[in-house]
Each structure stands twice: as structure tokens, then as C-alpha cells.
Amino acid sequence: QVHLVESGGGLVQPGGSLRLSCAPSETIFNFNAMGWYRQTPGKERELVAVISRVGEANVADSVKGRFTISRDYSKNTVILQMNGLKPEDTAVYYCNARRGTTALSDSWGQGTQVTVSS
């Protein structure tokens, strides 16, 4: 079972930026896809952004134009760059690693809190 270590969450004012990192305990190329989800109390966990093994990236419509997902090969990490943050982006953000082709192969990080507030 892979261990995913997340970092970079915190408190930021509206319009600000944060950078989340996810470092797996094995090479990122072992996974078909890696991504970020977020969850707020009482709501379903939702996909924010995902990047495939071959580098194809997709982001949710709600964050398009503000968030980008990328990989840092030298550090074996997946990065979520969040710009233009809004209060509605406040959530616990979870790193996800999918080894296979379905959610049965998913591994999750422990989550990192992102709070956007003035």
C-alpha cells in the first residue's frame, strides 16, 4: 500500500495562492493517474484535478483557469497550484493515487486543510 504525504495547506486571503504537494512512497510512474480531491462537511468528496501517467491533465470546471496540476520529477511529487482562491475553495484537500483503472485501486492521503478567508 502506497503512503501519500501531503503538504502546503493553510489559511489564505481571497485572491491569494497556495501550492499543495503530494509525495508518494514509490515512483509516481507506478500509477495510472494521480490527483486531488476536496471535501467539505456534509458533502461528497469531489474531484479537483487529475494528471495521468502520460501527463494528460484535467481540472474541474469550478477551478478551471485558477488551478493547475503538474508533476515534479526531481522530487517525485504531484503539485496542485491554486491561484485566485475563493472562500468556496475552503475544504480538506486529499491526494489520490490510482494504480489501476478503477477506484478499487485508489490510495488516499490524510488530507490537508485549505481555508480561504479574510
N, CA and C atoms as a LAMMPS dump frame, in Angstrom:
ITEM: TIMESTEP
0
ITEM: NUMBER OF ATOMS
354
ITEM: BOX BOUNDS ff ff ff
-5.0000000000000000e+02 5.0000000000000000e+02
-5.0000000000000000e+02 5.0000000000000000e+02
-5.0000000000000000e+02 5.0000000000000000e+02
ITEM: ATOMS id mol type element x y z
1 1 1 N 0.845 -1.183 0
2 1 2 C 0 0 0
3 1 3 C 0.887 1.242 0
4 2 1 N 0.674 2.107 -0.962
5 2 2 C 1.485 3.317 -1.059
6 2 3 C 1.104 4.288 0.055
7 3 1 N 2.086 5.041 0.507
8 3 2 C 1.862 6.085 1.505
9 3 3 C 1.982 7.429 0.816
10 4 1 N 0.948 8.267 0.948
11 4 2 C 0.925 9.572 0.294
12 4 3 C 1.062 10.659 1.358
13 5 1 N 2.051 11.52 1.185
14 5 2 C 2.287 12.596 2.14
15 5 3 C 1.954 13.926 1.483
16 6 1 N 0.982 14.619 2.052
17 6 2 C 0.537 15.908 1.517
18 6 3 C 1.128 17.042 2.337
19 7 1 N 1.329 18.173 1.687
20 7 2 C 1.79 19.364 2.387
21 7 3 C 1.336 20.597 1.623
22 8 1 N 1.346 21.748 2.311
23 8 2 C 1.091 23.016 1.648
24 8 3 C -0.227 23.683 1.971
25 9 1 N -1.078 23.054 2.745
26 9 2 C -2.344 23.69 3.08
27 9 3 C -2.146 24.834 4.052
28 10 1 N -3.248 25.556 4.335
29 10 2 C -3.157 26.65 5.285
30 10 3 C -4.275 27.654 5.097
31 11 1 N -4.069 28.816 5.701
32 11 2 C -5.042 29.91 5.641
33 11 3 C -4.536 30.968 4.672
34 12 1 N -5.407 31.41 3.781
35 12 2 C -5.037 32.42 2.796
36 12 3 C -6.217 33.35 2.57
37 13 1 N -5.92 34.587 2.208
38 13 2 C -6.99 35.54 1.929
39 13 3 C -7.56 35.321 0.53
40 14 1 N -8.792 35.722 0.314
41 14 2 C -9.363 35.616 -1.047
42 14 3 C -8.467 36.29 -2.07
43 15 1 N -8.304 35.627 -3.209
44 15 2 C -7.422 36.118 -4.251
45 15 3 C -5.999 35.629 -4.115
46 16 1 N -5.675 35.005 -3.009
47 16 2 C -4.319 34.531 -2.771
48 16 3 C -4.035 33.193 -3.437
49 17 1 N -2.833 32.678 -3.171
50 17 2 C -2.372 31.435 -3.79
51 17 3 C -1.839 30.469 -2.739
52 18 1 N -1.968 29.194 -3.046
53 18 2 C -1.35 28.127 -2.261
54 18 3 C -0.861 27.056 -3.222
55 19 1 N 0.126 26.302 -2.747
56 19 2 C 0.696 25.229 -3.553
57 19 3 C 0.677 23.966 -2.705
58 20 1 N -0.085 22.975 -3.154
59 20 2 C -0.154 21.702 -2.453
60 20 3 C 0.786 20.705 -3.121
61 21 1 N 1.461 19.907 -2.305
62 21 2 C 2.34 18.868 -2.825
63 21 3 C 1.917 17.508 -2.289
64 22 1 N 2.081 16.502 -3.109
65 22 2 C 1.79 15.121 -2.703
66 22 3 C 2.979 14.262 -3.087
67 23 1 N 3.599 13.637 -2.088
68 23 2 C 4.759 12.795 -2.319
69 23 3 C 4.42 11.353 -1.996
70 24 1 N 4.375 10.485 -3.004
71 24 2 C 4.11 9.071 -2.732
72 24 3 C 5.377 8.349 -2.278
73 25 1 N 5.182 7.218 -1.625
74 25 2 C 6.317 6.446 -1.115
75 25 3 C 6.958 5.563 -2.183
76 26 1 N 6.446 5.654 -3.429
77 26 2 C 7.054 4.971 -4.562
78 26 3 C 6.953 5.895 -5.767
79 27 1 N 7.582 5.519 -6.85
80 27 2 C 7.62 6.415 -8.001
81 27 3 C 6.219 6.732 -8.519
82 28 1 N 6.034 7.99 -8.911
83 28 2 C 4.729 8.412 -9.431
84 28 3 C 4.371 7.661 -10.707
85 29 1 N 5.339 7.095 -11.39
86 29 2 C 5.065 6.384 -12.647
87 29 3 C 4.458 5.005 -12.419
88 30 1 N 4.32 4.608 -11.153
89 30 2 C 3.636 3.353 -10.856
90 30 3 C 2.118 3.49 -10.929
91 31 1 N 1.64 4.719 -11.107
92 31 2 C 0.203 4.973 -11.025
93 31 3 C -0.34 5.449 -12.371
94 32 1 N -1.511 4.929 -12.732
95 32 2 C -2.166 5.371 -13.961
96 32 3 C -2.537 6.841 -13.888
97 33 1 N -2.88 7.29 -12.693
98 33 2 C -3.252 8.694 -12.522
99 33 3 C -3.054 9.095 -11.071
100 34 1 N -2.779 10.36 -10.888
101 34 2 C -2.741 10.949 -9.551
102 34 3 C -3.513 12.248 -9.591
103 35 1 N -4.128 12.575 -8.473
104 35 2 C -4.936 13.779 -8.49
105 35 3 C -5.257 14.311 -7.113
106 36 1 N -6.066 15.324 -7.104
107 36 2 C -6.503 15.983 -5.879
108 36 3 C -8.027 16.035 -5.841
109 37 1 N -8.567 15.712 -4.68
110 37 2 C -9.991 15.825 -4.413
111 37 3 C -10.147 16.759 -3.22
112 38 1 N -11.365 17.239 -3.025
113 38 2 C -11.63 18.049 -1.845
114 38 3 C -12.994 17.703 -1.274
115 39 1 N -13.143 17.993 0.005
116 39 2 C -14.384 17.664 0.696
117 39 3 C -14.667 18.686 1.777
118 40 1 N -15.943 19.08 1.864
119 40 2 C -16.419 19.935 2.937
120 40 3 C -17.456 19.156 3.748
121 41 1 N -17.687 19.546 4.978
122 41 2 C -18.629 18.795 5.84
123 41 3 C -19.994 18.636 5.201
124 42 1 N -20.49 17.416 5.202
125 42 2 C -21.821 17.138 4.698
126 42 3 C -21.912 16.988 3.188
127 43 1 N -20.771 17.088 2.518
128 43 2 C -20.777 16.97 1.057
129 43 3 C -19.922 15.804 0.601
130 44 1 N -20.185 15.35 -0.623
131 44 2 C -19.389 14.292 -1.222
132 44 3 C -17.998 14.821 -1.564
133 45 1 N -17.035 13.912 -1.533
134 45 2 C -15.7 14.277 -1.982
135 45 3 C -15.759 14.503 -3.491
136 46 1 N -15.151 15.606 -3.964
137 46 2 C -15.237 15.939 -5.388
138 46 3 C -13.847 16.043 -6.002
139 47 1 N -13.774 15.685 -7.264
140 47 2 C -12.517 15.762 -7.997
141 47 3 C -12.174 17.224 -8.277
142 48 1 N -10.92 17.587 -8.026
143 48 2 C -10.435 18.932 -8.329
144 48 3 C -9.575 18.898 -9.59
145 49 1 N -8.604 18.002 -9.625
146 49 2 C -7.706 17.93 -10.769
147 49 3 C -7.047 16.558 -10.781
148 50 1 N -6.711 16.09 -11.983
149 50 2 C -6.07 14.791 -12.134
150 50 3 C -5.061 14.871 -13.269
151 51 1 N -3.976 14.098 -13.119
152 51 2 C -2.971 14.017 -14.172
153 51 3 C -2.643 12.55 -14.397
154 52 1 N -2.614 12.147 -15.664
155 52 2 C -2.381 10.747 -15.99
156 52 3 C -0.888 10.437 -16.037
157 53 1 N -0.568 9.156 -16.162
158 53 2 C 0.819 8.734 -16.242
159 53 3 C 1.53 9.391 -17.417
160 54 1 N 0.795 9.622 -18.5
161 54 2 C 1.421 10.211 -19.692
162 54 3 C 1.328 11.736 -19.684
163 55 1 N 0.814 12.297 -18.594
164 55 2 C 0.853 13.742 -18.455
165 55 3 C -0.394 14.5 -18.877
166 56 1 N -1.455 13.796 -19.184
167 56 2 C -2.697 14.474 -19.54
168 56 3 C -3.353 14.98 -18.258
169 57 1 N -3.655 16.274 -18.245
170 57 2 C -4.209 16.907 -17.052
171 57 3 C -5.631 17.378 -17.298
172 58 1 N -6.455 17.243 -16.281
173 58 2 C -7.817 17.748 -16.33
174 58 3 C -8.152 18.381 -14.985
175 59 1 N -8.881 19.479 -15.041
176 59 2 C -9.31 20.148 -13.816
177 59 3 C -10.82 20.341 -13.857
178 60 1 N -11.423 20.428 -12.688
179 60 2 C -12.864 20.642 -12.593
180 60 3 C -13.238 22.012 -13.139
181 61 1 N -14.441 22.124 -13.663
182 61 2 C -14.895 23.399 -14.22
183 61 3 C -14.848 24.51 -13.177
184 62 1 N -15.102 24.16 -11.92
185 62 2 C -15.168 25.17 -10.863
186 62 3 C -13.812 25.813 -10.575
187 63 1 N -12.732 25.176 -11
188 63 2 C -11.402 25.72 -10.719
189 63 3 C -10.62 25.988 -11.998
190 64 1 N -11.226 25.766 -13.142
191 64 2 C -10.534 25.947 -14.416
192 64 3 C -10.08 27.404 -14.565
193 65 1 N -8.842 27.556 -15.006
194 65 2 C -8.287 28.896 -15.153
195 65 3 C -7.637 29.423 -13.883
196 66 1 N -7.836 28.722 -12.769
197 66 2 C -7.242 29.16 -11.49
198 66 3 C -6.285 28.116 -10.917
199 67 1 N -6.607 26.845 -11.094
200 67 2 C -5.788 25.756 -10.538
201 67 3 C -5.088 25.019 -11.675
202 68 1 N -3.871 24.585 -11.422
203 68 2 C -3.173 23.717 -12.368
204 68 3 C -2.54 22.555 -11.61
205 69 1 N -2.456 21.407 -12.286
206 69 2 C -1.833 20.227 -11.691
207 69 3 C -0.623 19.872 -12.548
208 70 1 N 0.447 19.471 -11.873
209 70 2 C 1.668 19.136 -12.598
210 70 3 C 2.47 18.129 -11.781
211 71 1 N 3.56 17.659 -12.383
212 71 2 C 4.446 16.712 -11.691
213 71 3 C 5.858 17.293 -11.622
214 72 1 N 6.502 17.078 -10.518
215 72 2 C 7.909 17.451 -10.348
216 72 3 C 8.696 16.145 -10.284
217 73 1 N 9.335 15.797 -11.405
218 73 2 C 10.015 14.502 -11.476
219 73 3 C 11.195 14.433 -10.513
220 74 1 N 11.896 15.534 -10.354
221 74 2 C 13.09 15.525 -9.499
222 74 3 C 12.73 15.256 -8.038
223 75 1 N 11.533 15.656 -7.63
224 75 2 C 11.097 15.461 -6.247
225 75 3 C 10.053 14.349 -6.112
226 76 1 N 9.703 13.725 -7.238
227 76 2 C 8.695 12.658 -7.236
228 76 3 C 7.416 13.114 -6.538
229 77 1 N 6.918 14.269 -6.949
230 77 2 C 5.717 14.812 -6.335
231 77 3 C 4.716 15.255 -7.399
232 78 1 N 3.475 15.361 -6.964
233 78 2 C 2.413 15.94 -7.782
234 78 3 C 2.002 17.245 -7.107
235 79 1 N 1.929 18.296 -7.916
236 79 2 C 1.705 19.646 -7.408
237 79 3 C 0.334 20.145 -7.834
238 80 1 N -0.374 20.762 -6.913
239 80 2 C -1.605 21.489 -7.247
240 80 3 C -1.348 22.958 -6.935
241 81 1 N -1.215 23.76 -7.973
242 81 2 C -1.022 25.199 -7.818
243 81 3 C -2.39 25.863 -7.845
244 82 1 N -2.712 26.558 -6.775
245 82 2 C -4.03 27.175 -6.653
246 82 3 C -3.867 28.688 -6.595
247 83 1 N -4.381 29.368 -7.6
248 83 2 C -4.342 30.819 -7.662
249 83 3 C -5.761 31.376 -7.628
250 84 1 N -5.888 32.636 -7.323
251 84 2 C -7.207 33.258 -7.313
252 84 3 C -8.186 32.55 -6.398
253 85 1 N -7.718 32.171 -5.21
254 85 2 C -8.554 31.384 -4.305
255 85 3 C -9.778 32.158 -3.844
256 86 1 N -10.866 31.404 -3.704
257 86 2 C -12.142 31.959 -3.279
258 86 3 C -12.585 31.281 -1.983
259 87 1 N -13.445 31.922 -1.212
260 87 2 C -13.932 31.278 0.019
261 87 3 C -14.549 29.899 -0.237
262 88 1 N -15.179 29.728 -1.386
263 88 2 C -15.789 28.429 -1.688
264 88 3 C -14.781 27.332 -1.995
265 89 1 N -13.515 27.682 -2.086
266 89 2 C -12.465 26.675 -2.236
267 89 3 C -12.059 26.077 -0.894
268 90 1 N -12.57 26.634 0.181
269 90 2 C -12.259 26.111 1.507
270 90 3 C -12.727 24.665 1.631
271 91 1 N -11.809 23.782 2.017
272 91 2 C -12.115 22.355 2.099
273 91 3 C -10.885 21.621 2.617
274 92 1 N -11.067 20.345 2.899
275 92 2 C -9.926 19.454 3.112
276 92 3 C -9.577 18.868 1.75
277 93 1 N -8.332 18.997 1.373
278 93 2 C -7.858 18.509 0.081
279 93 3 C -7.106 17.194 0.284
280 94 1 N -7.453 16.207 -0.54
281 94 2 C -6.877 14.87 -0.428
282 94 3 C -6.129 14.514 -1.707
283 95 1 N -4.944 13.983 -1.543
284 95 2 C -4.2 13.434 -2.675
285 95 3 C -4.71 12.022 -2.951
286 96 1 N -4.817 11.708 -4.225
287 96 2 C -5.278 10.394 -4.657
288 96 3 C -4.287 9.789 -5.636
289 97 1 N -4.055 8.492 -5.506
290 97 2 C -3.218 7.759 -6.451
291 97 3 C -3.988 6.529 -6.902
292 98 1 N -4.141 6.391 -8.222
293 98 2 C -4.882 5.261 -8.786
294 98 3 C -3.91 4.377 -9.544
295 99 1 N -3.708 3.183 -9.034
296 99 2 C -2.755 2.27 -9.639
297 99 3 C -3.345 1.576 -10.861
298 100 1 N -4.623 1.242 -10.789
299 100 2 C -5.286 0.534 -11.868
300 100 3 C -6.175 1.458 -12.666
301 101 1 N -7.328 0.91 -13.086
302 101 2 C -8.25 1.687 -13.917
303 101 3 C -9.559 2.017 -13.208
304 102 1 N -9.732 1.548 -11.988
305 102 2 C -10.964 1.835 -11.248
306 102 3 C -10.628 2.301 -9.835
307 103 1 N -11.661 2.772 -9.152
308 103 2 C -11.488 3.278 -7.798
309 103 3 C -11.084 2.177 -6.817
310 104 1 N -11.21 0.928 -7.223
311 104 2 C -10.789 -0.173 -6.345
312 104 3 C -9.294 -0.121 -6.066
313 105 1 N -8.548 0.532 -6.933
314 105 2 C -7.097 0.594 -6.776
315 105 3 C -6.635 1.919 -6.181
316 106 1 N -7.554 2.7 -5.648
317 106 2 C -7.214 4.026 -5.129
318 106 3 C -6.528 3.976 -3.768
319 107 1 N -5.576 4.895 -3.598
320 107 2 C -4.979 5.166 -2.294
321 107 3 C -5.167 6.648 -2.002
322 108 1 N -5.259 6.987 -0.707
323 108 2 C -5.556 8.358 -0.318
324 108 3 C -4.556 8.867 0.716
325 109 1 N -4.288 10.165 0.635
326 109 2 C -3.515 10.813 1.676
327 109 3 C -4.404 11.135 2.863
328 110 1 N -3.779 11.734 3.876
329 110 2 C -4.516 12.012 5.113
330 110 3 C -5.335 13.293 5.034
331 111 1 N -5.084 14.103 4.017
332 111 2 C -5.825 15.35 3.839
333 111 3 C -5.096 16.541 4.415
334 112 1 N -5.268 17.686 3.763
335 112 2 C -4.688 18.932 4.247
336 112 3 C -5.746 20.031 4.138
337 113 1 N -5.869 20.819 5.186
338 113 2 C -6.918 21.845 5.241
339 113 3 C -6.494 23.077 4.465
340 114 1 N -7.393 23.555 3.62
341 114 2 C -7.229 24.833 2.928
342 114 3 C -8.393 25.729 3.345
343 115 1 N -8.068 26.883 3.893
344 115 2 C -9.084 27.83 4.332
345 115 3 C -8.851 29.164 3.65
346 116 1 N -9.881 29.641 2.957
347 116 2 C -9.801 30.921 2.262
348 116 3 C -10.745 31.889 2.969
349 117 1 N -10.155 32.853 3.635
350 117 2 C -10.966 33.758 4.442
351 117 3 C -10.207 35.054 4.683
352 118 1 N -10.962 36.15 4.783
353 118 2 C -10.353 37.434 5.111
354 118 3 C -10.412 37.687 6.618
